[in-house]
Amino acid sequence: MSVKAYILIQARVGSAVDVARATAELPEVVSADVAMGPYDVIAHAEAGSMDDLGQVVVNAVQSIAGVERTLLCPIVKV
C-alpha cells in the first residue's frame, strides 16, 4: 500500500515553472502544478512508506534549483 501526500513548494521568483517541471520528473511524483498563493508549486506524490516520502521524495524536491522551502502534507484516510 502506498502513502500519498501533497508537497507544497515555495520557489524563487521566476522559477516556479522550472521547479514544477523538474518536480514532475521525479518517479514518485504523480503531478506537479504551478499555483497562485503562498506556495508556487503543489505536487502530489506517492511512495511506499512515510519514510520514503519524508526522506527520499522531499529531499529530492529540495535539491531542485529554485526551491526555497517545502511543506509535506500527508493524506490521511478517515
Secondary structure as the mmCIF struct_conf table of DSSP 4:
data_model
#
loop_
_struct_conf.conf_type_id
_struct_conf.id
_struct_conf.beg_label_comp_id
_struct_conf.beg_label_asym_id
_struct_conf.beg_label_seq_id
_struct_conf.end_label_comp_id
_struct_conf.end_label_asym_id
_struct_conf.end_label_seq_id
STRN STRN1 VAL A 3 ALA A 11
TURN_TY1_P TURN_TY1_P1 VAL A 13 GLY A 14
HELX_RH_AL_P HELX_RH_AL_P1 ALA A 16 ALA A 24
TURN_TY1_P TURN_TY1_P2 GLU A 25 GLU A 25
BEND BEND1 LEU A 26 LEU A 26
TURN_TY1_P TURN_TY1_P3 PRO A 27 GLU A 28
STRN STRN2 VAL A 29 VAL A 34
BEND BEND2 MET A 36 PRO A 38
BEND BEND3 ASP A 40 ASP A 40
STRN STRN3 VAL A 41 ALA A 47
BEND BEND4 GLY A 48 SER A 49
HELX_RH_AL_P HELX_RH_AL_P2 MET A 50 ASP A 51
HELX_RH_PI_P HELX_RH_PI_P1 ASP A 52 VAL A 57
HELX_RH_AL_P HELX_RH_AL_P3 VAL A 58 GLN A 62
TURN_TY1_P TURN_TY1_P4 SER A 63 SER A 63
BEND BEND5 ILE A 64 ILE A 64
TURN_TY1_P TURN_TY1_P5 ALA A 65 GLY A 66
STRN STRN4 VAL A 67 PRO A 74
#
